[in-house]
Amino acid sequence: MKQIINTPNAPAPIGPYNQAVLSGNTLFISGQIPIDPVSGELVAGDIQKETRQSMENLKAILQEAGMTFEHVVKTSIFVKDMHQFNLINEAYALYFDAATAPARETVEVANLPKFVNVEISMIAVKD
């Protein structure tokens, strides 16, 4: 049975989907873009700030489900410009211990929702 997870501490979905779905002990979090959930405005102009806002949105969803970044087993990062990979990594690394970081792929794409520069999704498992 699946349980829908939504929190006002992360941006509301901009389409026919939910922020996350919990199935058993596995949480599937929809891609988060750098929208400030308080103002509803995009965080733009600095890829590290954009990455941190996306991660903070993911953190809020994890917390709503009773989880933390320690529960994350897989992330997917979609970027508009792979030349910003190192800067994204620096911001992303603030949220994980390198020794126990999740599996991940980073993919350059032509466009993302609202034409942002980064979108991150996650899968987390609670033991």
N, C-alpha and C positions, 0 to 999 in steps of 0.2 A: 504494500500500500504506500502511496506517495503522500507526502505532506508538503504543502506550499509554504515557503519561507519568504516573507517580505518584512522590511523594516523602513520606517520613515527616516532612518539615519543613513540611508543610501538613496540615490536617485530612483524615482519611480520608473518602471519600464516605459519605453517609448514605442511599444508595439504589443502584439498579442503573446506575451510571455511573462514569466514571473522572475523575480530576482534570483530565486533558487528553488530547487526541489530536493527534498530529503526522501530518499528511498532506502528503507532499512537503516543502515548506519552510514550510508554514503550520501554526501551533499554535493549536488551539481549546481555550481554558481554560474549564472549567465555572465557574459562579458560585461565588464564595467569600464566606462569611459570617464574622463576627468570632469564630471559635473559635480559641483558643490551642492550637496543635498539641501543645505539651508537656503541658499540664494537661488538655486536652480540654474545658475550661470556656469558656463564652461570655464575651466581653468585652462588658459592657453598662453603660449608665448615662451614657455620654458619646459622642455621635455622632462626634466627631473621633477618639477612641480606637478606636471600632468600625470606622470607615473605615480608619484606619491598620492595624489588625489584618487586615482584609480585603485590603488592599494588600500587606502583608507575606506573607500566604499566597500571593497571586498571584506575588510576587517569588520565593518559594521554588520555585514550579512553573516559572516562566520559567528560573530557574537550572538546574533539573534538566534542562531541554531545551536548555541551552547558549545561552540568550537573556537579554536584559535588557529593561527598560522602553523602551529605544530601538527595540526591534523591534516594539513594539505599534502596530498600525494602527487598532484599533477597540476601544472599551470600551462596555459597557452597565452602567448603574448603576440599580438598583431600590431605591427608598426607600419607607419607610412614611409619612413625613411630609415633603412638599415644602417646608414651612416651614424645614426644616433644610438646605436646598440650599446656602446660603452656607457653613455650617460644614463640610459634606461637601466642597465645592469647595476650601476652605482646606487640608484634610488631603490630598485627592487631588493638589493642585497641588505638594505636596512631592516627588512622584515623577516629574514630567514638566517639561520645559522648555516654556514656553508657546509658543515659536516653532515647536516640532516636535511638539507634543502630538497624540495620535491623534484620530480622529473619535470622537464619543461621543453617546449619548442618555442622558437621565436620566428615569426614569418612576416616578411614584408608583403604588404598588400597595396593595391592601387588607391582604395578609399575605405573609410570607416564611417560608422554612423556620425552624423553631424560634422563630418569631415575632420574629426579629431586626429591626433598623431599617434595615439596609443589606445589599445583596448586589451584588457586582461580578463581571462576566465580561469576558474579553478574547480578542482574536484578535491573534496576532503573526506576523510573517513574517521569516524569516531569508534574507538575500540570498545 
